[in-house]
């Protein structure tokens, strides 16, 4: 199976996305590109320790709001940004893989049609913390992020 | 999914049945993590209802004629329907969450909080995926 090279433009946009997220107050635990061989497209995976506590909807709402407010790179369609928790299989793979090289293929759980077929190369990891942020830091970050994004819309 | 739905009304009915199942699962602390599957199925059914309406099918096409319709993938069904929300649309973040449901289902462990919110993304009044498609395509 051919896995394409990550285009330089996407790589740079991913770095800008990480920088802009921090500027808005959100420090993710990892950020990486992934290739979905089934859909033949790249996705951006944002691993965040607040996901399980605050859920997928509020952060999706804020990411779209930040994008609409031009506070995130326009090169990254927010529909390709997937936020996941730190305890999931995908996050654990990303946190443990070698950034220098190598590739992991994420095998879906269970039976049935496989809608996704994800591949991640170590060099596609934009950012990764050595250990997940504490819940105290996550709460502070989340409040700051929400406030700053809300200010964009005000 | 049981008996194949064969009309717009039957697909809508199946979608609403899944919404009810979702509500029931959310009412019990032990079954909350399983609720999000029903939300995904409801979105699949409403997309299929909208496809039937758009193409004027008087019955659900045979698999041999339209194999492309025999999928559960929300993005594929949305493409067939021509449903491609823009980031500025109110439904956008909820659609993004719902399309990730499939990935979540296959790769991730789901907490009650996540499951509840995926259900919300499907059924939220006016801007949830089910309501948005119902308002704009049915």
Interface residues (C-beta under 8 A of the other chain):
Chain A: X39 X51 X52 X53 X54 X55 X56 X57 X58 X60 X61 X63 X64 X67 X68 X77 X78 X79 X81 X82 X83 X84 X85 X87 X88 X89 X90 X106 X108 X109 X110 X113 X114 X115 X116 X118
Chain B: X71 X72 X73 X75 X87 X88 X92 X93 X94 X95 X96 X97 X99 X100 X102 X103 X104 X106 X107 X108 X109 X111 X113 X114 X116 X117 X118 X120 X121
